[in-house]
Amino acid sequence: MNRRFRISVGSVPDRENLVGDLYYDDHVVCVVSYENRLDDMQLELHAPPNGGRWRFEIADFNRALAELKARIAEIEVVKSEDRFASASRTA
């Protein structure tokens, strides 16, 4: 992934599921979220700082976006496995 891109995944109070932020030079380019299924993610684009334009290679953006989506899915799978293991121990 291009070093100017950075990803962050976490929970926010107004969303039930995880969200991911994609940054370029420390500015949010987009937020990735989903409602019910991981294979139905939405992309919320943010305006660049100072009213400018985003300009980067499409391949770099696609790689960063793919990495962000994969990280969200990976964390959700781990959370699901943890919930299943906890439920099994209490049953």
Secondary structure, 3 states (H helix, E strand, C coil): CCCCEEEEEECCCCCCCCEEEEEECCEEEEEEEECCCCCCEEEEECCCHHHCCCCCCHHHHHHHHHHHHHHHHHHHHHHHHHHHHHHHHHC
